[in-house]
Amino acid sequence: MKRLIPTLVLVVLCIAGFWYASNKDFFREKKPEAQSLVTVKKEEVASYTIKSGDSVIELQQKDGKWTMTKPSPLPLNDYSPAGWVDSFNGATKDKSVDANPTDIAQFGLDKPAHEFTVTLTNGSKHTLSIGNPVAVQGFFYAKFDSSPEVFQLAEAKVTALAKQQMDFMDNSPIKVNYEQLRSMTVDWKGQKWTLTKTDTDKQSYEANWKLGDAVVKGGDASQYLDKAAFLTTDQLVKKAADVKGLDAPELKVELKDADTAGKETVSVYVGKLDGDNVWIAKQGGEWAYAIPVTGIQELSDKGKEPPKAP
């Protein structure tokens, strides 16, 4: 019996080792990582288009700056234009469906639901075409450039590329530079309040501020500033020149800033009431943003709130 003990221990160890290896997938063939269809350098992208049915969006890049040229110009946010290129680079083939189909219409690729085209500064182009949904939920038929191959593409990859105008638009009318701000004055239908930074040599969150005569600590001051900075629209902007009545506004927000050299600048935003919205534009600016009246009222009412006791 004593001679059998080492053998039994060895058997137990072998079984345990086999069980561990099985759970760690040591015996399974690893699926190769999906390769990107193409990798383009952002600085080499001259433009790209997003075609979905009859809708076409085009963005162009020049000297590192993006502009929307189709269907109409818009103020763009800082991240989406370049982020779209990342999504294009991130498109990967899930699996091949047909290397050389005789009829691409059966996949919906004769008239693609979406076409994403990137044009490089050297004139070359790359186009990803999206057809019908695959029977397996969560995938679409697709083809790339001039290759005849039809493959599956994950729905999440398509969604990341099939953007609308609003996805690229800067939706915030009032720009607040927390560290350079010296004061903010809000006037809504004659109800007026001013928040002023008293410790101008300190960071905004460390400084003391004043709301009227009351002292506001830096951490609490941001609650007032946020009400202006976080105003956003869910509508496409208008040209400020197309909004009537901005010369006689119900809303006026004045921001006074000072840079590190002490040079002061003043930015004034005005708003005109129109139904349930207030159209806000920066004086001298190009665009006007529709902000719900409720958000403007909250901004105005915030000035009535007494600051927290030190």
Secondary structure, DSSP 8 states (H G I E B T S, - for coil): -TTHHHHHHHHHHHHHHHHHHHHTTTTS-------BS----GGGEEEEEEEETTEEEEEEEETTEEEEEES----B-SSHHHHHHHHHHT-B--EEEESS-S-GGGGT-SS-SEEEEEEETTS-EEEEEEEEE-SSTTEEEEEETT---EEEEEHHHHHHH---HHHHB--------TTTEEEEEEEETTEEEEEEES-TTS-TTTSEEEETTEEEEHHHHHHHHHHHHT---SS--EEGGGSTTTTS-SEEEEEEEE-TT--EEEEEEEEEEETTEEEEEETT-SEEEEEEHHHHHHHHHHTTS-----
